[in-house]
């Protein structure tokens, strides 16, 4: 069991950015909100909903442990998808983790003394003391020791392979965590299937508790933080950071605590306490995804369009080029409003060129420009993909910044090449988020006459998860779209 726990916990620790703690206390309102949500609101809701929906005291204890643990790294990715401040989210996740090392044993001890020291299944003082001691030992084993191993390991990996390569292998970490989590859940439920059947009402009670907790929490605090602003400069971003680092919980940690810390009371008790954190992740993911799907409505509700533009930190670097020779390398597929002969004839075209630096980018841009007359300005757009498929990838600020820096370097080289294609004014933008949505947002600004895209967008693997970026843009763009296909 302990080996599976380490497989589950250690990869998460590798993604924890300890350096972000230096930014944690820049906004005291946000810090206070995150602490209250994580360590006051969550535990109180566990007590209330446990009394309402659960019969067994050990299942109630498991629900308490499930909602007293800190926010998971997945919260950072969710904040990014909401176009909020990833840096602040990273700091809040790190802060809540370190506070949990002290607050979990303190609050759990208070809960045990309040609800398990009397009644039908009252525990003796000796048993309670044993549980408390075991809880502290378990926290050392599954949180402090892995953290002590992960910090130097992370730094050594980054020094040896660089930020970019570390970013590329980072999706392996959540895969390992999920493998450990599935192994533990399977072991727990398979070994105690008979107990699960006899406690089916408690299992349903966990379902009811999850639905009430997540639906009420996301709704109430979205409304509350609109009026009780956590920041005067960025109220929307601060609200999203507080909600997404205060409501979701690190259930992997809760499962490990329940299974190991309560082992002295017997395997059946440990199983009953592990039931809530084993069942809650499915509900948590569904509610997070639903919340993200409502992003545009929430942004409009907060009136946060200008604030988001500042958070995205879009960088533009204008440059001019000269004419050079042409090479025939591709064919053009005309999509919208192209004139006869496949050449667009409009003076002073301002075109948006989304790209992903895949092979052949320079060639299809050259060919596309050769089919367009009187282009005056070109805006290259690269989106560091942070889409729905990556919510589970424990995206951190380091990963995002690494992607942006790599894109900037490639973009400058590409601009030098494109500048040789003709007397164009070339600029670039780098953004983070869902590629199709950001491309369409730029298209709706009214600054561009046309979009020119390569036909393979973000690649076959990514398209499996996020759909064809090109097709989404074609179907929803308010301006003409020119798709350039490279010859095989």
N, C-alpha and C positions, 0 to 999 in steps of 0.2 A: 504493500500500500504506500509506504513512504517513498519508494522509488517512483511510483506513478505520480505522486504529489510533486516531487522534484521536477519530473518531466513537464508537469503542468505549470509550475510556478517559475522556474528559472528562466524560461524564454521571455516571460512577461517582465522579469526584472531587467533583462538585457535591453528592453525597450524603454525603461524608465529613465528619464533624463534628470539626473540629480542636480545638474547645473541650473535647471529652471527654477530651483528654490530661491535663487537670488532675485527673481522677479515677482515672487509670490506676494509681497507686502506693499506693492505699489498702489493697490486699491483696497483700502480697509473695508469698505462696504461689501465688496465682492468676497473678500476673505471671510468676513463674518457670515455672509449668506451661505457660502459653501460649507463652512464648519457647522452651522446650524442645520442645514439640510442633511448633511452626512451623519452627524453624531447626536442630533436632538430629534429632528423631525422623523427620520427613518426609524430609529428605535421606538419612538412613541407610537408611530403608526403600526409597528409590529406588535406592540403590546395591545393596542386597541383592536386591531383586526384579528389577532390571535384569540382574544376573548370572545369576539363576535362569531368567528367561523371555525375555530379549532377546539377539539375536545381534549386531546392528549397533551399533557404539559410539556413533554419532550419535543413534540412537533412544534409547539409554541416557542420553545427555546430555540429550535432550529430556524424558525422564522425570524426571531430576534437576531440571531447571528447573521442571517442572510442580509439584514438591513442595517447592521451596525458596522459592517466592513466598509472600506473606502470605495471611491469610484474606480472603475477599471480603465486601463489605457485606451480601450475602445471609445471612451468619451472624447478623447482628443480628435479622433477621426470624425466623430459625429459633429463636433463643434466646427471643424473645417467644412463639412458638408453644409452646415447652416451659414457659411460665409462669415463666421465670427472669428474672434481672436484666438488663433491656435497657440500663440505664445502664452497667453493668460491661462488657457486650458491646461497646457503642459505644467505650468506652475501650480495650478490648483490640484491636479492629480498627484503631483509629487508631495505637496503639502499634506493632503488628506492621507496619503500613505504613511508618512512619518508620524502624524498625529494618531493614527490608528494603532500604532505599536503600543501606545500607552492607554488609549481610550477603550480599546476592545476589551482588555481584561478588567478594567475598572467598571465599565458599564455592564458587562456580562455578570460580574460578581454581584453588582447591585440587583440585577434582574433575578439571579438565582436566589439571593437572600429574600427578595420580595415575593417571589412566586413559587419557589420550590422548597422553601424551608418549612412550609406548613401545608396542611391539607391532606387529601387522600394519599398522595404519593410523596409525602414529606421526606426530604433527605436529611440524614444526620449531619451534625456539624463536621464530623470527620470526613464524610463523603464530600461535602461542599468544599472543604479545604483541599481535598485531593483533586477535585475538578479544577479549582482555581489554580493550583500549582501546575496541573497538567496543561491548563490553558496557556500559562506563561511559557512553559517548556515548548509547547507546540508552536507558539508565535516565534520563539527563538529558532526552532527547527525549520519552519516553513516560510518565514519572512525575513528574519534578520540574517541567518546563515546564507540563504540564496542571494540576498542583497549584497552581502559582503563578498560573495563570489562573483556576482554579476558586474559590480562597478569596475574592478580592474580588468575583467574579461572584456567588457564593452570597450574600454579605452584601448586595450591591447589590440582588439580586432580593428578598431578605427585607425589606429596608427599603422597597422600592418597593411590593411587593404584599402584604406581611404574611405571618406564619407560616401562616395558614390557607390562603391562596391558593397559597402555595408548596407546602404539603402536597397540595393538590388536583392540581397539575400534576406532582408528583413521579413518578407512574407513567409519564410520558413518558420519563424518564431511562433506566430499564432497557430500554425499547423501543428507544431509540437505541443503547444498548450492544449489545443483541441483534442489531440490524441490522448494526452494524459487525462483530460477531463472526461472523455468518453469512456476510457478504461475504468476510471474510478466509478462513474455512474453505473456502468454495466456491472461491475463487480458488486457494488452495493445492492442494486435492485435484483440481480440474478440470485445472489446468496440469500436474499430475504423476501422472495416473492410471496411466501405464505403470510408474512407479516403485513405486506402491502395490501393483500386481499382483505385482511381483517381490519385494516385502517383506511378503507376506501373513502369514508366520509371525511377523514382528515385530509386525504389527498384532494378531494373536491374543495375542501375548505382553503387549501393553499391556492387553488385556481381562483376562487372567489376573492381571496385576499389580494392576489396579484392584479386582477382586473380592476378592483377598487383603487388599489394603491397607485398603479401607473396612470390610469385614466384621470383620477382626481389630481394627482401630483402635477402631471404635465399641463393639465388645463388650468388649475388654480394658480400655479406659479407663473405661467405665461401671462395671465391676466394681471396678477399682482405686481410683477416686475415692470409692467408697462407704466404703472402709476407710482410705484415705489422704486424710483430709478437708482440703480447701483452705480451709475456713472453719468455725469452731466455731459461728457463728450461722446461717449459710446454706450448709450443705454441699451440698445438692442444687443450688441455684442456681449456686454456684461451679463445681461439676462440669460442669453443662450449658454454662456460659460457656466453660470451658476446652476442652471437647470440640468445641463448635461454632465456636469461633474458633481452634482449633488444628489440626483435622483437615481441614475443607474448604479448598480453595485457590482463589486468584484466577487461574483458567486463562486469562482474557482477557489478563492481564499476561504469563503464560508464553508464550502464542502470539506476542505481539508481540516478546518478547525472543528467542525462537527464530528467528522469521522475519527479524528485522532484524539482530541481533547476529552471526548466523552467515552472513550474506549473503556475506562475503568468501571463504568456502569454496565458494561456488557454489550455485545454486538447488536442486540435488538434496540437498545436505547440509542446507540450511536447511529443506527440506521434511521430511526424515527427522527432524530435531530438533523440528519443529512437529507431527509426527504425534501424540505422546502427549498434549500439552495440548489438541489439537483433539478427541481422542476421549474424554478423561476427563470432561468436563462432564456427559455423559449418565449416566454411572455415578454421579457425585457427587450429582446431583439425586435419583436413585432412592434412594440410601442415606439422604440427608437426609430425604426424605419418609417412608421406612420408619421411620426413627428417631423422627420426629414422631408417626407413627401408633401407635407403641409408648409414647407419653407416659404414659398412665395406668398401664401396667405398671411403667414406670421410676419414676414417682412413688411407687407402692406399694412398690417395691423399696427405695427410699430412705426410706420413711416420712415423706414431705415435705408432708403436707397442711397442717399448721399454718404451715410455712415459706412455702408458696405464698400463703396468705391474707395474710401480711404483705407479700409482694412486690407483690401486686395493688394494695395501698394503696387499698382501698375506702373512700370517704368517705360518711358519712351525715349529712344535715342535717335534723332534724325540724322540722316547723312545723304549725300548726293553722289551719283555715279556717272560714268561715261559709257558711250556705246561700244560694244565689242561684237565679234562675229557670232553667228547663230549656228546651232547644230540641231539636226532633226533627230529626235529621240522618242517622240510620243505622238499620240493622237488625241484630239480634243472631243469630248462628249458635250454637246450643247444641251443645257438643261432648261434655261428660261430666257426668253426675250433676246435671243441672238439674231442678228440680221443675216441676210443671205450671204452665203460663203463662209459662215462661221466667224465673221469678224465683227466685233462690236464697234459702232461708230458713234462716239459721243465725246465731245471735247472735255478735257480735264477730268478724266475718270479718277475717282478715289476708290481703290479696291482694298478689300480685306483678304488676307491670305493666311488662313489657319494652317499650321503644319506641325509635324511631330518628329522631324529630323530622321525619318526612315530613309532607307536607301532610295536614291533617285529623286530626292527632293529638289535639288538644284535643276535637274533636267526638266521636271514637269513645270516648275515655275518659269523657266526659260521659254518652254513651248507655249505655255498659257499666255505669257506676255507678248509673244510673237503674233498671237491671234487677236490681240486687243490694240486698237489704235488710240492714240492720244491719252495714254495713261499719265497722269501727273503725279500721283502719290500712291505709295504702297505701304500698307501697315501689316507687318508680319505678326501673327498671333500664335503663341505657344501656350497651351494650357497644361500645367502639371496635373495629371489626372488624379482627382480625389473624388471617386464616384461611389455609388451604392455598394459595389462589389468590394470596396476597400474598407468598409466600416469595420470588418473583422480583422484588419491587418495591423491594428495597433499603431496607426500613423502618428508620428511624433513631429515636433517642430524641427528636429534635426533632419528628418527625412524630407520634409517639405522644403526647407532651406537648401538642402543639398541638391534637390531636383531643380530649384530655381537657379542656383549658381551654375549648375551644369548647363542649363538651358541658355543662360546669358552668354556663356563662353561660346557655345555653338552658334548662337544667334549673331554674334559679332562677326564670326567667320563667314556666316552665310550672307550677311549684309555686304561684305566686301565683294563676294562673288556676284550677287544680284546687282550691285552698283555698276558692274561692268556690262550689264545687259542693255542699258539705255540711260538716258538722262532723267532718272526717276528720283523723287524724294522718298527715301525709304526710312521707315521707323519701325519700332517693334514694341510689342506688349507681352508681358509674361504674367499669367494669372494662375490661380489655383482653384480647382473645382471640377464640376462636370463639364467636359469639353463641349458637348452639343449645346448645353444651356448657355454657357458663356459666349460661344460664337453667336448664338441667336440674340443674346443681350446686346452684343456689340452691333449686330446688324440693325437692331431696333433703335439705335441712337440717332439715326438720320445722317451720320457722318460719311457713310459709304454708299457708292453707286452699285457695287457688285461684290460678291464673294467668289474667290477662286480657290478651289480645293483639289488635292490629290485624291485619287479614287480609293486608296486603301486606308486612309485615316489612321486610326490607332491600332491597326493590326488585327489579325484573326483571333488571337487569344483574348485580347481585351474586348473585341466586338462581341464575343460570346457572352460576356457579362453585361456590357453597357449598351449593346446594340450598335448598329452602324451609325457612326457620327455623321457621315456624309448624308445618309438617307434622312436622318432626323432634320438636318439643316435644310435639305432640299424641300422637304414637306412643309416646313414651317417658316422659312425665310421670307421676310417682306420685300427683299430685293433679289435681283437675278443671281443665280448661282452657276458658275462655270466649273465643271468637273473635268480635270485633265487626267487621262489614263496613260500610264507609261507602257510602251510596247514590251512584251516579254523578251 
